[in-house]
Amino acid sequence: MNLQGKKVLAFVDIEFEDLEMWYPVLRLREAGACVDIVGPKAKHTYVGKYGVPIESDFDFSQVEESDYDALYIPGGWAPDKLRRYERVLELTKQFHQNEKPIAHICHAGWVLSSANICKGYTMTSTPGIKDDLIHAGANWVDEEVVVDRNIVSGRRPPDLPAFMKAFIELIHAK
């Protein structure tokens, strides 16, 4: 599927789940999308849980939701850090309000929960944050990928192929 001309913002912070960062970034870029890595600091190297690095392109203050077609949030321990930044929550809410695709996997649902955008959505995640999503108003299900309107959710690394297929299709459809 061709995503030429599409731009995706991907959040990053330390201890992201390595596969859940790199696999989606590479799949999106292979499909032709421009993916900007955005973290607390610009041009900073962040290291994943298993030691794989990635460099940010921008910091949170340097980006605007209106410049992007979709938002990607990787799992790992990074989402617990990301949800503490008001700008991350603000951007996440803006993507949601404008019905742009948002994809989250594993623990990344924490960001959506803190942004208060889960109510009434069916979602999946790692079972470890099932209760967090339910308390945030989501209908939690144990499936490899769930697409509910503009939100795509996945459980863990083995689900990445189905998860990314669904995310790429949703971006293409918008």
C-alpha positions as CSV (number, residue, x, y, z in Angstrom):
1,M,0.0,0.0,0.0
2,N,1.4,3.4,-1.0
3,L,1.7,6.1,1.7
4,Q,3.6,8.6,-0.4
5,G,2.9,12.1,0.8
6,K,1.7,10.9,4.3
7,K,3.5,12.0,7.4
8,V,3.5,10.1,10.7
9,L,4.6,11.4,14.1
10,A,6.1,8.7,16.3
11,F,6.7,9.4,20.0
12,V,9.8,8.1,21.7
13,D,11.4,8.1,25.1
14,I,13.8,5.9,26.9
15,E,13.1,2.2,27.3
16,F,10.7,1.9,24.3
17,E,10.1,-1.7,23.2
18,D,12.7,-2.1,20.5
19,L,10.6,-4.1,18.0
20,E,7.6,-2.0,18.7
21,M,9.5,1.1,17.6
22,W,11.6,-0.1,14.7
23,Y,9.2,-2.6,13.0
24,P,6.4,0.1,12.6
25,V,8.9,2.8,11.6
26,L,10.5,0.6,8.9
27,R,7.1,-0.6,7.6
28,L,5.7,2.9,7.4
29,R,8.9,4.1,5.6
30,E,8.8,1.2,3.2
31,A,5.2,2.1,2.3
32,G,6.4,5.6,1.5
33,A,5.4,7.6,4.6
34,C,7.7,10.2,6.2
35,V,8.1,9.2,9.9
36,D,9.3,11.8,12.3
37,I,10.7,10.5,15.6
38,V,9.6,13.0,18.4
39,G,10.8,12.9,22.0
40,P,11.6,15.1,24.9
41,K,14.8,16.3,23.2
42,A,15.6,16.9,19.5
43,K,18.5,15.1,17.9
44,H,18.9,12.9,20.9
45,T,19.6,9.2,21.0
46,Y,17.1,7.1,22.9
47,V,17.8,3.5,23.8
48,G,15.2,0.8,23.8
49,K,14.7,-1.8,26.5
50,Y,17.0,-4.2,24.7
51,G,19.7,-1.7,23.7
52,V,18.6,-0.7,20.2
53,P,19.0,3.1,19.7
54,I,16.9,5.5,17.7
55,E,17.6,9.3,17.2
56,S,14.8,11.8,17.6
57,D,14.2,14.3,14.8
58,F,12.3,16.9,16.9
59,D,11.3,17.6,20.5
60,F,7.6,17.8,21.5
61,S,7.5,21.6,21.3
62,Q,8.7,21.6,17.6
63,V,5.8,19.7,16.1
64,E,2.2,20.5,15.3
65,E,-0.5,17.9,14.9
66,S,-1.7,19.7,11.7
67,D,1.5,18.8,9.9
68,Y,0.8,15.0,10.3
69,D,-1.6,12.4,9.0
70,A,-1.2,9.9,11.8
71,L,0.3,9.2,15.3
72,Y,2.2,6.1,16.4
73,I,3.0,5.3,20.0
74,P,5.3,2.3,20.7
75,G,5.1,0.2,23.8
76,G,7.7,-0.7,26.4
77,W,8.2,1.5,29.4
78,A,8.4,4.6,27.3
79,P,4.6,5.2,27.4
80,D,4.7,5.6,31.2
81,K,7.2,8.4,30.7
82,L,5.5,9.9,27.7
83,R,2.1,10.3,29.4
84,R,3.7,12.7,32.0
85,Y,4.4,15.3,29.3
86,E,1.5,17.7,28.9
87,R,2.5,18.3,25.3
88,V,2.3,14.6,24.5
89,L,-1.3,14.5,25.9
90,E,-2.2,17.7,24.0
91,L,-0.9,16.3,20.7
92,T,-2.7,13.0,21.3
93,K,-6.0,14.7,22.0
94,Q,-5.6,16.9,18.8
95,F,-5.0,13.8,16.6
96,H,-8.1,12.2,18.2
97,Q,-10.3,15.3,17.9
98,N,-9.4,15.5,14.2
99,E,-10.2,11.8,13.7
100,K,-6.7,11.1,12.5
101,P,-5.3,7.5,12.8
102,I,-3.7,6.8,16.2
103,A,-1.9,3.4,16.7
104,H,-0.8,2.1,20.0
105,I,0.6,-1.3,21.0
106,C,1.4,-3.1,24.3
107,H,1.8,-0.5,27.1
108,A,1.2,2.5,24.8
109,G,-2.5,2.6,25.8
110,W,-1.3,4.4,28.9
111,V,-0.8,7.5,26.8
112,L,-4.4,7.3,25.4
113,S,-5.7,6.6,28.9
114,S,-3.9,9.7,30.3
115,A,-5.2,11.8,27.4
116,N,-8.7,10.7,28.3
117,I,-9.7,9.4,24.8
118,C,-10.5,5.8,25.5
119,K,-14.2,6.1,26.6
120,G,-16.5,4.1,24.3
121,Y,-13.7,2.6,22.2
122,T,-12.9,-1.1,21.9
123,M,-9.2,-1.7,22.3
124,T,-6.6,-4.3,23.1
125,S,-3.2,-4.1,24.8
126,T,-0.8,-6.2,26.7
127,P,-2.9,-7.8,29.5
128,G,-0.8,-5.9,32.0
129,I,-2.7,-2.6,31.3
130,K,-6.1,-4.2,30.7
131,D,-7.4,-2.7,33.9
132,D,-6.0,0.8,33.1
133,L,-7.9,0.8,29.7
134,I,-11.1,-0.5,31.3
135,H,-11.0,2.2,34.0
136,A,-10.4,4.8,31.3
137,G,-13.7,3.7,29.6
138,A,-12.5,1.3,26.9
139,N,-14.0,-2.0,26.1
140,W,-10.9,-4.2,26.4
141,V,-10.6,-7.4,24.2
142,D,-7.8,-9.9,23.8
143,E,-7.2,-9.8,20.1
144,E,-4.0,-9.3,18.0
145,V,-5.3,-6.1,16.5
146,V,-8.4,-4.0,17.0
147,V,-9.5,-1.1,14.8
148,D,-12.2,1.1,16.2
149,R,-12.9,4.2,14.1
150,N,-9.5,6.1,14.2
151,I,-7.7,4.0,16.8
152,V,-5.7,0.9,16.0
153,S,-4.4,-1.2,19.0
154,G,-2.2,-4.2,19.3
155,R,-1.1,-6.5,22.1
156,R,2.6,-7.3,21.8
157,P,5.5,-7.9,19.3
158,P,4.1,-11.2,17.8
159,D,1.0,-9.2,16.7
160,L,3.1,-6.5,14.8
161,P,2.4,-7.8,11.2
162,A,-1.4,-7.7,11.6
163,F,-1.2,-4.5,13.6
164,M,0.9,-2.7,11.0
165,K,-1.3,-4.0,8.1
166,A,-4.3,-2.5,9.8
167,F,-2.6,0.8,10.6
168,I,-1.2,1.2,7.1
169,E,-4.7,0.5,5.7
170,L,-6.3,3.1,7.9
171,I,-3.7,5.8,7.0
172,H,-4.2,5.0,3.3
173,A,-8.0,5.2,3.7
174,K,-7.9,8.7,5.3
